[in-house]
């Protein structure tokens, strides 16, 4: 059975490229506080861009930033 994201018809695919997009190509922060501080700095430095949110990485155990969706 293929899992699907809530509200999305697309299945969740955790292939080889997923780790690259989710972890290895991003800056790693040691904890959530550091990630949120960086997100706050980026919000001030680039006010016209979409905000960032922090998430715990399932691959490295660190924290990364992701762009918030403009819903």
C-alpha positions in Angstrom: 0.0 0.0 0.0 1.3 3.4 -0.9 1.1 6.1 1.7 -0.2 9.5 0.7 0.2 13.0 2.1 -2.9 14.3 3.8 -4.8 16.4 1.3 -2.6 15.4 -1.6 -3.2 12.8 -4.4 0.5 12.3 -4.7 2.1 9.3 -2.9 5.0 10.0 -0.5 8.2 8.9 -2.3 11.3 8.5 -0.2 13.7 7.7 -3.0 17.4 8.4 -3.4 16.9 12.1 -4.3 14.7 12.7 -1.3 17.6 12.7 1.1 19.4 15.2 -1.1 16.5 17.6 -1.2 15.7 17.1 2.4 19.1 16.9 4.1 22.5 16.8 2.3 22.1 19.9 0.2 20.9 22.0 3.2 22.6 23.8 6.1 22.5 21.6 9.3 21.7 23.3 12.6 22.5 21.6 15.9 19.1 22.4 17.5 15.7 24.0 16.8 16.7 27.3 18.5 19.6 27.9 16.1 17.4 27.1 13.1 14.7 29.5 14.2 17.3 32.2 14.9 18.5 31.9 11.3 14.9 31.9 10.0 14.3 35.1 11.9 17.4 36.7 10.5 16.4 35.7 6.9 12.9 37.2 7.5 14.5 40.6 8.4 17.1 40.5 5.7 14.7 39.5 2.9 11.2 40.7 3.9 9.7 40.2 0.4 10.5 36.4 0.3 8.5 33.6 1.8 9.3 32.8 5.4 11.2 29.8 6.6 10.2 27.1 9.1 12.5 24.7 11.0 12.1 20.9 10.9 13.9 18.0 12.5 15.7 15.9 9.9 15.0 12.2 9.8 18.3 11.5 8.1 21.0 13.4 10.1 19.1 14.1 13.4 19.9 17.8 13.0 17.5 20.7 12.0 17.1 22.3 8.6 15.0 25.2 7.2 12.3 24.8 4.6 10.4 27.5 2.7 6.8 27.9 3.9 4.1 27.5 1.4 2.1 30.6 0.4 -1.3 29.0 1.2 
